[in-house]
Amino acid sequence: RPCVLVLMLLLSPQCAGEENWVDSRTIYVGHKEPPPGTEAYIPQRYPDNRIVSSKYTFWNFIPKNLFEQFRRIANFYFLIIFVVQLIIDTPTSPVTSGLPLFFVITVTAIKQGYEDWLRHKADNAMNQCPVHFIQHGKLVRKQSRKLRVGDIVMVKEDETFPCDLIFLSSNRADGTCHVTTASLDGESSHKTHYAVQDTKGFHAEEDVDGLLATIECEQPQPDLYKFVGRINVYNDQNDPVVRPLGSENLLLRGAKLKNTEKIFGVAIYTGMETKMALNYQSKSQKRSAVEKSMNTFLIVYLCILISKALINTVLKYVWQSEPFRDEPWYNQKTESERQRNLFLRAFTDFLAFMVLFNYIIPVSMYVTVEMQKFLGSYFITWDEDMFDEETGEGPLVNTSDLNEELGQVEKKKIKIKMTGTLTENNMAFKECCIEGHVHVPHVICNGQVLPDASGIDMIDSSPGVSGREREELFFRALCLCHTVQVKDDDQMDHGDGPGKSPDSGKSCVYISSSPDEVALVEGVQRLGFTFLRLKDNYMEILNRDNDLERFELLEVLSFDSVRRRMSVIVKSVTGEIYLFCKGADSSIFPRVIEGKVDQIRSRVERNAVEGLRTLCVAYKRLIPEEYEGVSKLLQSAKVALQDREKKLAEAYEHIEKDLILLGATAVEDRLQEKAADTIEALQKAGIKVWVLTGDKMETAAATCYACKLFRRGTQLLELTTKRIEEQSLHDVLFELSKTVLRCSGSLTRDSFSGLSTDMHDYGLIIDGAALSLIMKPREDGSSGNYRELFLEICRNCSAVLCCRMAPLQKAQIVKLIKFSKEHPITLAIGDGANDVSMILEAHVGIGVIGKEGRQAARNSDYAIPKFKHLKKMLLVHGHFYYIRISELVQYFFYKNVCFIFPQFLYQFFCGFSQQTLYDTAYLTLYNISFTSLPILLYSLMEQHVGIDVLKRDPTLYRDIAKNALLRWRVFIYWTFLGVFDALVFFFGAYFMFENTTVTSNGQMFGNWTFGALVFTVMVFTVTLKLALDTHYWTWVNHFVIWGSLLFYVVFSLLWGGVIWPFLSYQRMYYVFIHMLSSGPAWLGIILLITVSLLPDVLKKVLCRQLWPTATEKTQVRSPAWLGNFQDTRLSRMPCLQGRIGRIHSLAHWQLSETPALPRNHALG
């Protein structure tokens, strides 16, 4: 809240203390200068009203995108190799490195440019929205982006405020308006804002245009609930009228005007300085764990490459130390070559060897991964299971760079509130308990009131005469103790006398800042008491006899989060004065001196455990003299210039005591469909669920019970402001730490990802104020703080609830856990603009396309229509994405080791002359054509288990947790497997040639035949290795795998069997045909392929038998799905068959091997 002391000093006529308020701005309303002699006119420059969520501009796209792409090790490395090939004479052409690199850079730039273009498109749609503002007494229309600070804007009902405005006036006589801030703080309920006292009477454009005023306020701050300022209104040449401005006068960008025809306001913060924009984290490039592993593996392979080049360079000069080896008779050196510097020659040879072996770094892997991710994003958008028929919305993919990260979530952040994320924001009055008797309405709350809704279901015995009086008093309390307003209706006139209303059967439309209050008023309406309206400070209600009752509203003791209750003081027509109070049970019970406390407390506890939102209702009668004292006490507190809030709190505490308990209510905020099932599945998958919400603790805790995040046996631990006030933060933290760690020696808890195996199940509740204290360093200035202790407590809790969180605090929580010692993968999900910072901070951000605008969906990585769709997105799509891309990455390194290691070995047999083992065509096409399509289709279509199995058994998600398939152990296995296969290829062929194998006509095999034999065995081995790893076979897999092998054979026959006129020389002419004409060559090929594949087959068999994973056990238990899965899924989504065909065509067109992308329905 604003600092009262500073504000009051600012309001003094002498402006005392203004020197303390330096960081402020002055706005001239309507851009009009103040009267001469009042204050200096100092024009200031402010940003325009454009909102920018895009990453690139037209001018910086190429340099910025190139900079980001060349941060990748492989891209930068191949750029260096390409430059080296241009500068020195190397064994291979610069095209072999430059063309794949150019293709990788181009495809990636196009993909990222397209995604950013979509963001630009969304920004333009927002920035070009029409806005009405006042100019020279007339209403003018212009684009939102052209608004300037100081413009007077008119906003109509159901329109969104284009910038942050100071509320000047509305069409209402009382100078109020109602807004919904759903897209800001997640609340879709109505909030009341108040116009400046001296301008609320300006209803016409001419009146507003004649306003001469200046506004002094703080510089833009991200806090949505805080604003400090003042307005100076110049009515004449005398001193201006100074009025304070607070958050109740500020209309925020993104909020929507409701139940008010129009308002006028002056722009004070525009564009990226609005509070909504300041709560956006800056967009940064998110990189997945798989990409980080790829970069690490590339560094390892780069070291291997340098080692190979260094070894060959040293051995070359050792070999050439003999003169006849250095300068044979058939290759004499020139004089200039002999006189060339030795170190320069050695460095040139080193670079030449680097170029020769550079294929061990798979640059084509990057373009394959980019294509896999880009195409894979379509499988999410095509998923009909994730399409919501009610809203007509399907899932969206805003960035495809993080697909596999969906399979690596270890700790999940859910921002929970009453709208959109977990609940439907559909409050339903369930029951009320009066004097121990439970009343349940006949009908479910749906906004419609039946003509005869006065019947009551009595679950317990009927009350007596006194009980009926208390019952009616309870209903009157619910009709009077609230801030609900009735939507304006010109037809709501009671013309049949003061006692009866012809509209008794009519449904009233209620609006309030609290949806609970609306539900209570609607619920009591169905029980026979109807709140009609508040007019001229009188509240009108209809009782169950259809009689009109009028109560004068004397005082409103507003609700606040500390008291957790509200009260009203009303006076009946008979002169009786009542104080009606409602609030949380913990706030009401200590102040009650009479009533059936035990019965009501029991019912309240029962309802709370069932996830219902409960309130207790109490009252007391005031005699006139007592009310006079209360009124004076309240008035003195309200006009206090200093410590106003403290004095009001003391007055409320004095007034709200000695109450008589009437009963309690229970309201249900319905969970979204399958929300509890989704959270339960996520917990079984080893994902820890945190709830980050701006709601009050009781509301959030009730929802956590309803969605089964907290269970009956969960012991709740509180780390709240109230407890810290009673004890120090240090004591509270250490007490909680002792509680959760008491039995830690016998626990096996998997850090952030596991569930408690102890009999004690703990849940932690923390509020925003307590979090602020935890995040601050200790007072002694030491570098240590309470963060680690807080995280240690959280690790030993099965669930954590963070309530009363500001938007940036949510992002701080995510960041705190991201950089904890475990470095878990985090996911944040929310549905409002107040969730954007959290979504941008997390490794993966998901927006829910709900009722609170599209800011969260627009700034997220992925968007889903309903919370329940998160289960399939993580457990199915995320699982498949990770499995597929992990195999893709490891397979690429494996097949490139198989490709280059024989080339390394060959240098020992060719005098380290940098002679290539393979023909240039084979060097170029190995990664582009011969081995690209099988791994592409594998990464598109592989399903090691079925979709239904993954959804039914969430524990399978644990098998891939913590980047399990890209750990060092797995990486080393694939690398050594590639080395072993390369040794088999090379030395198997070598020993065949050592026996001087000849063909039937007596001809001997030569150098290129040897290379062709090694290359043939290699292509068949790496392709069949992928076939062995494939679990999900379709006709597409068969066609691609066997078709790739056939393509290699046909290409080799044509390449060596035809004299091509465009080639200056043809080293492979008739070589392949010559090799196949030999029976021993055929036998050698088959034998070497078998020997190469044998170790991997044995390893798979032994591991499955001795150390099977949960996934492998599932495959053994349910193998039947593999045979019929494709037909059932394709029959459900025939439209995908054509799409997949187009994807296959596109993938075949790509220049370098592009891994396949998981399919959503037909492919998984």
N, C-alpha and C positions, 0 to 999 in steps of 0.2 A: 504494500500500500504506500501511497505517497507520504513523504515525511511531513507530518502536520506542522512541525515547528518552522521548517523552511517555507512551507506554503503560507503560513500566517504572516511571516515576515514579508513575504512578497506582496501580500494584500494590503499592507499598511500604506497610507497615502504618501509617506515619505520614502517608500520603497526601501525601507531599512533592511539591511542584510542582502541586498541584491548583488553586492560584490561577491558574495559567497556562491552565487549561482552563475557560473561562468559558461558552462556547457549548455547553452540554450540557443533558441532561434526565435526570430520575430517574423510573424506573418502578417501582411497587410491584406485584410479581407477585401476581396474584389479588386486588389491591386491599387487601392486608393491611398493617397498620402494622408497622414494625420493632419489635423488643423495646425496652422502655423503657430509656433511657440510652445507646442505641447511636448513634442519629442522629435529628435532628429530622424529624418527619413533615410534609411540606409538599405538600398536594394540588395538582396542576396540571391545568389544563384543556387538552384536546387535541381536535382535530376528530373527528367521527364517521367511519364507514367508507364514506361515500357517495362514489361516483365520478361526476363531472359532466363530460360532454363536450358537453352542449347549450349553446346560445347564449342562449336566452331563458328566462324564467320566466313563470308565469301573470300576475304582477303587472307585470313590466317589458316585456312583449311590445309593447304598443301604443306607449308612449312611445319605447322604444328602436328599434323598427322604423320609426316615423315619422321619428325623427331621422336614421336611416340613409338613408331614402328621400329626405328633403328635402335631403340632401347633394348629390343629383343636381341639376345646374344647371337642367334643364328642369322638374323637379318644383317646385323652389323658385320658378322664374320664373312658372310658371302659377299658383302660389298667390298671388303678388303681383298678377298680372293679375286673378285672380278677386276679390281684395279691392278692387282699384281699380274693377272693374265694379260692386261692391256700393256703393261710396262715391259715385262721380260718375256723371253721365249720359254714357253711352258709346254708340257707334253699334250695338253688338251686346249681346245679352242675357248676363248672368252665367252662364247655363246652358251657353253654348257653350264656356266654359273650365272651369267647375266640374265638369260631368258627366264629360268625358273624364279630368280629373285624379282625380276620385273613383274612377273605374273602374281607372285605372292603379294607384293606391295600393292599392285593395282586392285586385286580382288578384295583385299582387306580394306583399302581406302574406299572402294565403292560401297562395301557393306556398312562401314562406319559412317560414311557420308549419307547414306540412305537413312540410317537410324537417326542421325542428327537432323536431317531434313524433316523428318516426322515431328521432331521437337520444335523446329522452327515453325512448322505449319500450325502446331497447337498454340505456340506463342502468338503467332500472327492473328489467329482466331480470337484470342483473348484481347490482344492489344488494339484490334480494330473494332471492338464492340462499340456501338453508338452510345454516347453519353450526352445528357442535356445539362447545359450550364447557363448562367445568367450573364448577359452582355448588354449593357446600355438599356436595362429594364426589360429586355426581351429574352425569350427562351431560344437558345441556339443549340444546334446539334453538331457534335464533332466526335472524332474517334477517341477512344480511351487513352491511347498513347500520347495524345496532344494535351492532356490535362497538365496544368501547372499548379504549383503550390500557391494558394491564395484564390484560386478559382472558386466561385460559388456554384455548387452542383445541385441539381434536382434529381431525386431518385424516386421512382414510383413503386407501388406495391409489387412484390415478387421479383423485383430487380435486385441485382447484387451491387453492393457499394464498390465503385471503381477504384477507390483509394481510401486512405484513412481520413475521415472527416470529423470536424467538430460540428455537432448537431445544433443548428440554429433555430429551426422551427418545423412544425408539421401541420397537417390539416386539422389535427385535434386541438381542441380549445385548451386542454391541460398541458400541451406542449410535450407530449410523450409519443413514443413510437415503439413498436415491437420488432425485434429482429431475431433471426436464428443464426447461430454461429457454428452450424454443423461442420462446415469445412475447416473451421479454425480449431475449436476445442472439442469437437466430437459431440456436442450437445445439440440435438435437433429441436429441443424445446424453445419456447419463446422467452426472450429476455426484454425487459423494459429499459429504455434509455430516455434521458430527460434533456430537453432543449435548454439553452441558456435563458435565464430568467428574463433578461431584458430584450430578447429577440423572439421569444416564443409566439408573440402576437403577430409576427410578420407572415401573412399567409399568401400574399400576392407577389409576383415577380418584381413589381415596382417597389414594394416595400423593402424587400430584401436587397435590391440593388441600391437603395438609398442608405443602407447601413454603412456607417463610418466607424471602423473598429480595428484594433490590432490584437494579435494573439501572441503571447510569449509562452513558450513551452520548451520542454526538454528536447534534446536531440534524439533521433530515432533509437529506440531500444527494443529488443526482441520480446520482452515480457508482455504477454497479451493482457494481463490483468492490472497493469500499472500504467498510470499516466499522470503527470503533474504539469499544470499550466494555469494561465489566467488570461482573461479577455478584458480589454479596455474598450468600453463602448462610449463614443463621443456623441452625446445627445445635443450639446450646445457648446459654446466656447469655454464653459467652465471645466473644472477638472473631470476627467472621465470616470464613469462608473466601472469599478473593478469587481469582477466576479471570478471566483475560483473555478477551475476546470479539473475534472477527474475522469476516471475511466467510465463513469456513467454518462458522460457527455461525448464520448469518443465512439464513432462508428467505424469498425475495422473493415478493411478490404477483404472481400471474400464472404462477409456476412450478408444475409438477405433480409430485405424489408418485408415484414409481414403485418397483416391486419391494420395497415396504415396506408391511406391513399397516396400520400406523397410526403417527402421531407425536403428541406433545404439544408445544406451543410457546406462548410468551407474546407477545401483540401489543405491538410497540413503535412502529410507524408505521402509521397508518390513513388511509384515504380519500385525499385529495389530497396527503397528506404521504408516501405510499409512494414508493419509488424509481421504480416504474413510472410513477406519475402525474407525478412531478417531471420525468420525461423527455419529457412531453408539452408541446409548445409551446402557448401560449394560442391559441385559435382567433381568427383575424382575418378580416375580410371581404376575400376575394380579388376583385380586379377585373381583368378581361381587358384586353388591349391594345386590342381593338375598343371596349370601353366608354370607355377613356381617350381614344381618338380621337374618339368621339362627343361626349364632354364638351368636347374642344378645338374641334371643329367648331361646337358649340352656342355657345361663347363668341364665335366669329367671326360667327355669324349673329345673336347678340344685339347685337354691335357694329353690324352692318348694320342691324338693326331700329332701334336708337337713332339711328343716322345718318338713316335714312328719316324717323323721327318728328321729329327735330330740323330737318331740311331742310324738311319740310312745315309745321312750326310757324312757322319764320322766313318762308317764302314766303307763308304765309297772311296774316301781318301786313303784309308788303310789299304784297300784293294788296289788302288792306283799308285801305291808307293813303288811298285815295280814298274820300270819304264815301259816294258812291252805291253803292260796292261793299260797304262795311262794313254799310250799313243801307239795303237796297233798300226800295222803297215797299210791297212785299207782305210784308215781314218786319221790321217796326219793332221796336226794342228797348224794353224797359221802362226806367223811370228807374233802378231798382236795378241793372240790367245795365250801364247807361252809367257808373254811379259805381263799378263794381267795379274792384278793383285790377288794373292791367295785367299785372303779373308773375303774379298769381294766375290770371288768365284764360289767360295764355300757358302756365303750368304745367298747367292743366286741359286745354287743347287738346293739349299734348304727350302727356299720359297717354291722351287719347282717340285720338290717332294711334297710340300704342303698342298700344292694344287693337285698333284697326282692322287693324294689320299683324302682330298677334301670331301669326297662323297660319303665319308663316315658321318659327317654332320648332315642330317637329313633336312635340308631347307624345305623340301617338298612336304615334309610333315606339317609345317605351319599352314600352308595353303590347304592341306587336307583337313586339318583341324578347323580352320576357318569355315570351309565349306560344310563340314560336319555340323558345326554349331549353327550356322546360318540355316541350313536345311532342317536341322533338328528342331528348330524353334517352331516350324510349321506343324510338327506332330502334336505339340501342346495346343495350338490354336484349332487344330482339326478334331480335337477330342470331344466327341459328342457327350460323353459322360460328364464333362466339365462345363457344359452349356446350360444356362439357367433359362428355362422356358418362361418363368414369371417376368423376368426383366428383359428377356431377349438378348442377353449379354453372354459372350463367351470369353474364355481366357485370352489375355494379351501378352505378347512378349515384346518388351521395349528394348532389351539388349539380349543378344544370344551368346555373349561371352561367358556366361556363368551357368550354362545348362548343367554341367557335371557337378557344380557346387551344390545343386539341390540334393545330391546323393551324399553329401559330406557334412550335413548340419549336425553339430554336436550339442549346441545350446541354442535354444530357440526363444526369440522374444515375441510375445504376443501383446500387442497393445489392446487392452480390453476396456470396453466401455459399453454404454447402453445403446449404442447405435452402430449397427453395421458389422462390427468385427465378430463378436461372439453372440450378441443378442440382436433381436429384431427391433428394439426400441418400441415394442408394442406392449405397454403396461396394461395389465389386467387385474382388476380388483377381485381377489380370491375370497376373502372372508374377513369378518371382524369378530372380536371376542369382547363381549360386554358383560362385566360382572361375572365372568366365568362361563357365560352362555355364548356359543358360537353361531354366528349368523352368516349364511351363504346366499348370495343373490341367485335368483332363478336362472338368469341368463348370463352368458359370457359377455364380457365387455367388448363391444365392437362399435361403439360410437352411436348405436341406436337405442332409444329408450322405448320400452313397451308402454302402451296406454295404461295398463294396470300393472304397475311394477312395485306395488306396495306390499306384496306378500313376502314373508320371511320364513326361511327354513330354520327351524329350531332344532339343533342337534341335541342340546341338553334340555332339561325340563324347562317349562315356560316360567318366566319371572313373574313375581307378584306385582302389586300396584306400585310399590316403591321402585321395583326393578324396571317397570315400564317408564317411570319418570327418568331414571338414570339412562335408560336406553334412548329416549328422545333427546335427552341432554347430550348424549354422545353423538347422535346424528347432527344435532345443531352445531356441536363443536367442529365436526368435519365440514359442515357447510360454511362456517365462518372463519375458521383458523387456517387461512391460506392466502396466497397472493394471486389466485386465479382470476382471470378476467374473461368476460363473455364477449365473443366476437360481435361486433356491431351489427345490429339488425333493426332496421327502421320499423319493422312490423311488430316488434316486441313491445306493445303498449297494453296495459291492463285497463281496459275501458269498462269493465263490469263491476266497478266498485273496488274498495280497498281490500276486501276480504277474499275474493275469488279471482281466479285467472282463467281466461278462456284458453290459454296456451299451456295448460297443465300437462297435456300429453305431448307437447312439442319438445323436440330434442334441442338442447342448447349446445353450442359449439364453444368449448372452453379452451383458453390458451394460458400458458404459464411457463415460467423459466424452469419449472421442475415437472417432469412428466409424472412423477409420483403423485403430485397434488391433483393433476387432472384426473388420474385414475381414481383417486379417493373421492373426488367430487362426483365423478360419473358413477362410481360404485354406490355411494350413498343415495344418489338419485334413483337408482333401481331399488333401493330399500325404502323409498317413500319420501325422501327429503331432497328438494331441488334448489340449488343455488341459482338465482335468476340474474342478478347483476349488482354492481356497486355504482350507485349514482348519488351525487351530492353528498358523499361521505356516509351514505346509508346502504347497508347490505340487505338485499331482499331475498327471502327464501320461501319456498312452498313446503308446508309440512305434509304428512301423509293423509291428512283430511282435506288437502287442497286449499288450505287457508294460507293467506299471505302474511308473513311475519317480517317486520322491519327492525333492524338493529343499527344503532348509530356506532360507527367505527371510531373509537376514541384514540387508540394507540395501536401501533404495530411494532412488536419487538422482533426484528428481523432475524432470520436464521443465519448462523455463522458456523464454521467448521469446528470452532473451539467449544462453543456451547452445545452444538449438535441438537438444537431445538429452536422453535419459534413460538411466539405467543401473540394473541390479540386481546385487546380489552374492548368490550362492546357493551352497549347499553340498550336494553329492551324498551319497548314502548311503555311498559309498566314502571320503568325507572330502575329496574334491577341491573346491576353492573357485574359482568362476568369477566374473568380472565380465563381464556381457553389456551391450553399449551399442548403442543405435540412435539415429539422428538424421539431420538433413539432411546431404547430401554435403559441403557447405562446412564443416560442423562436425566431421565424422568424418575426412575425408581428411588434414587436417593433423596428426592425432593417431595416424596409422597408421604402423607401422614395418615391416610385413610384409603380404604379400598381393598379389593380382593387381590392383593399383590401376588401371592403364591400361585393361584390358579392362572392369572394372566401371564406371569413370568414363565410358567411351564409351557403355555401355549406359544409364547413368543420364541422360546428356545427351540421348540419343535418345528415351527415354521422357518426359523433361520437355518436350521440344519437342512431343510428341504430346499434351500436356496431362495426363499421368499424374502422380500424386502419388508421389514416390519417397522412400525411406529407405534408408540404408546401415546394415549390421549388422557389428559387430566384437566382439572379446572379448579377454580375457587371463586367464591363470591366476595365482592368488595363493597364495603359500605361507602357512601359518598365522601365521608371525611378521609377514609383510607385512600380512596382514589385521588383526592386532592393532593395528598402527600406524594403519591406515586407520580402524578402528573408533574408536580414541581421538581421532583428528583430527575425525571426524564428530561424535562426542559432545560434544567441547568447543565446536564451532561451534553445535550445536543448543541448548545451554544458555546461550549467550552472551546477556547482557541488552542489549548495545549492538552495533550493526552486525552483527546476526545474519545478515542476507542476504548481506552482503559476505563474512563469514567462511565461510559455506556455499559461496558461489561460488568462493572461493579453494581450499577443500577439494576441491570437485568438480574444479576445474582440475588439482589435484595428482594426484587419483586417476585421472581419465580420460585417461591418456596411455600411450604405448608399446603401442598396441593392435594386434591382428592382424585384418586385414580379412577378413570371411567372404563378404559378398555384398551384394546390394541387392534391394529389393522395388519393385513397381509396383502401385499401386492406382488404380482409375478411379472417379471420382465422376461418374456419368453426367449429362450435360447434359440439361436439359429438351428435349423435342422441338422442333426447329427454332429453338433458341436462337441458334445460330451464324448461321443464315440471317436471323433477325430483326435481330441486331446489324449484319450486313453491309448489310442493306437500309436501316437507320437511318443508317449512315455514308454510303451513297450519296445519301441524301436531304439530306445536309449537316448532319446532327445529330451533334454530338460526344458521345462516350460516355465518361463517367467512372464508375469503379467505387469505391464507398464501402463498405468491409466491416470487420468486426471480426476477420476471420480473419488468420492469420499470413501473412507475405509469400509464402513458398513455395507455400502452398496457393492463395492468391488468384492468384498469377502463373500457376500451372499451369492454373487454370480460365480465365484470360484467354487463354492459348494455345489451350485447347480450344474456346472460343467464338469464336476468330478475332479477338479484340480486339487481341491481340498476334500478329504474324505472324513467319515465319522471318527476314525481313529487318529486323524491328524492333530498333533499338538501345535497350536499356533503360538508363535513367538513374535512379540511386538517390539519394534524399534521405531517408536513414534515420538513426536514432539512432546506429547503429554507425559510419556514415561521419562524422557530426558529431563523434563522440568523437575520431576521428582528425584531423579538420580542424575549423576553426571554421565556424559556420553561414554567416558572411559569405563565407568562401572557397569553400565548397561551392556556394552560390547563384551566385556570380559565375563559377565554373568551369562550372557547368551552363549558365548564360546564354551564355557564350562558345561552348560546344559547339553549342547549338541555333540560335544567331544567326550562326554563322560564314558561312553562305551565304544569310543572310536577304535580301541585296540582290537576289538573283536569284529569290527565291521569290514566289509568289503564293498566299498562304494567307489564307483568309477568316476571320480572327479566330477566334472560338470555334466557328464553324459549319462551316468548311471542312476539307478533307483536305489533307495535305501533297502538293505537287506535286514536291518535291525528291526526289532519289534516296535521301536519308537519311530513314528513317522512325523517329521517336523515340517512345518510350513512357516515361512518368515513373512512378516508384514512390515513394510517400511514406508514412511511418507516423505514427501519432497523436502521438507524442512530438515529432517534428520539426515537425509542424503547430502544436503548442502554442508552440514557440519562434518560429515564423514569425508567429503571430498576436499575440505580445506586442510592445509598443513597444521600441525600442532602449534600451539601458541608459543612454545619455547623456541620456535624457529628451526627445529631439527628437520632434517629431510624426511624422516619417517612420518607416517600418518596411519590412520585407522583403516585404510583401504584393504590391506592384506588381511587384517583380522575380519573385516566385513565379508570379504570373499571366502575366507575359510569357513565362516558360519554358513554362507550360502551353499558351499559345496556339500555340506552335510544336511541340507534341507531338500526334501523331494520337490518342493515348489516354492517360488518366491513371488510375493505380491507387492508391487511398488505403486502406491496410490498418491494422489495429489501431486502428480508429476507435471512440471512445465515441459513444453516440447523439447527444449535443449537439454533438460535433465534426462529425458529418455535417451537422447543421443549420448550423453555422458555415461549412462549405465552401459549401453552397448559398447562404447569405446573402452570402458573399464574392463569389461570381460574379454573383449578382443585381445587386449594386450596383457592379460593375466599370464601367469607362467605356463598354463596349458595351451594357450593360443587356440582356443576352440573356434570352429567355424560357426558364425552367428547368422541367424535369420530374423528379420523384423517384419512384422505384418501389421498393417493398420489401414484405416479407411478415411482419415481426415487430413487436412493440411497440417494439423498439429503433429502428425506422425511422419512428416516428410524428412525431418532431420534424422530421426531414428532409422528410417528406411534407407537413407543415403549413407549413414554411418555403418550399417551392418554389412557383412560380406554379401548377403543376398537380401534384397528388399522386395517385399510383395505387398501390393496394394489391393484392397478389397473394393470392388466396384459397387458402392452402396449408395446410401441416401445422403451422404455428406459431401457431395461434390466429387470431382475427379482429380483433385490435386495429388492425392496419394497414389492413385493409379497412374497418373501421368509421370510422376517422378520415380516410380518404382522400377525394378528390373523386370518384374512379372506382375500381372494383375489377374485376379480371379473373381468370379461373380459372388461366390459364397465361401464362407470359412471352411465348409466341409470339403471343398475341392482341394484344400491343402494336403489332405491325406494322400490322394492319388498323385498329386504333383511331386511330393517327396518320395513316398514309398514305392511308386511305380516309375514315373518318368525320371526322377532323380536317380533311382537305382539303376535303371537301364542306361542312362546317359553316362554315369560313372563307369559302369562295367565296360561299356563299349569304347569309351575314349581311353581308358586305361590300357585295354588290350591294343588299341591303335598305337598309342605312344610306345609301349614296350615292343610291339611287333616291328615298328619302324626302326628302332635302334637295332633290334635283332637282325633284320634283313639287310641292314646296311653294314653291320659287322660281317655277316656272311659274304657281302659283296666286296668289301675292301680288304679284308684280312688276307685272302689269297693273293691280291695284288701286292701286299706288303711282303708275303713269303716269296713271291716271284722275283723280287729284286735281289734275293740271295743267289738266284740262278741266272741272272742276266747282267752280272757285274755292276749292279746298282746304277744302271744306265738310264733309269727312268722310263724304261720301255713299258708300255701298257700291256696287261695280260689280255684285256678284252678289246674288241673292235669298238670304234667310236660310236657306232649306232647302238651297240649294246650298252655302252656307258650312258648314253643320252636317254634311252628308252626304258632302262631297267626300272627306274622309279616313276616314269611317266606313264608307261603303257603295260609292261609285262606284269607288274606286281601291284598296280594301283587300284584297279577296280575291285578285286576280291576283298581287300581290307575296307574299302569304301562301303561296299554292300554289307559287310559284316557289321560295321559300326552303325549302319542304318537299321539292320534287321535282327541282330542277335537278341535272343531271349533265352537266357540260361534257365529261367523258370518262368511260369506263366503269370500273367497279370493278376488273375484271380488268386493265385497262390501268394503273391507278394502282398495283396491287400488283406488276405486272410491271416497271414503270419508276419506281422510287422517286425518280429525279432530278426528276420533275415537282413534287415537294414544294418544291423550291428556288424555283419560280416565285412561290410565295405567301409566301416567307420574309420576315422583317423587316417584316411588316404592309404588304406590297407594294401591296395593292389599296386601302389607306386612307391612302396618302401624300398629301402636299400637292399634288403634281402631278395626281394623279387627282381629288382633291377639287375643285381649281380648274377642271379640265376639266368635271366634272359641273355645277358652279355656273355657269360661263359658258355651258354648253349650255342650262341652264334659263333664263338671262337672254336668250339668243338666241331660244329658242322663245317666251318671253313677249313679246318685241318683235314677233315675227312674228304672234302671236295678236292683240295689241292694235292695232298699226298696220295689219295686214292688214285687220282688221275696220273700223278707222277710215277707211281710204281707200275701202273699199266704201261706207260710210255717207256719206262726203264727196261722193260722186256722187249723193246723195239717192236711193238705191236704193228703188224702190217695188215693190209687189206688182202683180199683174195687174189688181186693181180700183182701183189708183191710191193706195192707202194707203201712208204712209211708215212706216219703222221708227222705233221710239222708244228711250228709254234702256234699258229692261229687255230689249228685243230685242237691243240691242247687247251687253249683258252675257251674255245667253243664248248668242249666237253665239260670243263669246270663250270662254265656259265649255265649250261643246260641242266646239270645236276642241281645247281643252286636254285634256278627258277622253279623247278619241280619240287624241290624240298621245301622252300619257304611257302609255296602255295599249298602244298599238302599239309604242312604244319598248321596253317590257318584252317584248313578243312577239318583237321583233328580237333581244333578248339571250338568248332561250330556246333552248337546244340540245336539250333532252330533251322531246320532245312526246309526250303521252299524251292519251287522251280527256278526262282530268280537266282538263288545261291548256286544251284547246280549249273545254271547257264553261265554265270559269271566265272566261277572257279574253273570249270572244265573248258569254258570258252577262252579264258585267258591263256591256259596252257596250249590250246589249239592255235590261238593267235600267234603265240611265240614260235611254234613249229612252222606254221605257214609263212610267217614273216621271214624266218631264217632261210627257208627254202627259196623264197622269192629273192631275198636280199643277196644270196650267194648263187642263185641259179640263173639269174638274168644279168646281162651286161647293161648297166645303166649309163646312158650317154652323158648325164650331167655330172658324173664322178670322174675326177682326173685319174684316180687309181682305185682299184677294187681288190682289197686284201682278202676279202672273204669269198671270192669267187669260187664256187664249187666246194668250199671247205665243209659246210654243214652236210651236204649230200655225201661227200667223201667219208665223213665220220659215221653217218648212219649206214653206210654200206658195209660196215665191219660188224660182224657178230660179236666179237669181244667188247666192242664199244657199247653195244646194247646191254650186254650182261653187266658191264661195269657201271652203266648208268643206273640200272635197277638195283644192283648191289649197294652202290654208294648212297642212293636215296633211302634204302632200307636201314642201313647202318646209321645214317644221320638222324632219322626219326626215332630210332629205337630207344635212346635214353629218355626222351621226353615221354614216350608212351609208358615206359616202365615207371617213371616218376609219377605219372598220373595214376596209374593202377595202384602203386604202393601207398600213395598219400590217401587215396579214396578208401583203401582198406584199413589203414592203420590210424590216420589222423584226419578223418573226414570233417569238413566244415558243415555248419547248419544248412547251407545251401546245397551241398552235395548230398546230404541226407535227404533233403526234400526232393532232389532230383531222382533219387532211388525210390522214394515212396510214391511219387506221382509222375511216372514217366509217360502216362497215357496222353497227357495234354499236348505233347510234342507232335503227335500224329494228327490230331484233329483241330488244333488251335487255330491254324491259319484259316481254315474254311469257315469256322464259326465267326471269327472276327471280320473276315472279308465280307461275309454275307451281311453283317450288320452295317458295314460302311463301304458299300460298293463304290462310292464316289472317290475313295482314296486310291483305288487301283489305277485310275487314270493319272492321278497326281503323282503316285509313286513312279509310274512310267515316265512322266515328264522329268522327275528328279533323276531317274537313272540316266536319261538322255543327257541332262545337264551335267551330271557327274562324269559321264564318259567324255564329254567335251573338254573338261578341265585339263590344264597342261600337266599338272603334277598330281601324284596320288592324293586323293582327297578322301579321308575316312568317312565311313558311312554314318548316317545319322539315325538315331532311334526313331522308330515309327510309333505313332501314338496309339492307333487302334489296331489296324491290321498288322502293324509291325511292333507295336508296344511303345 
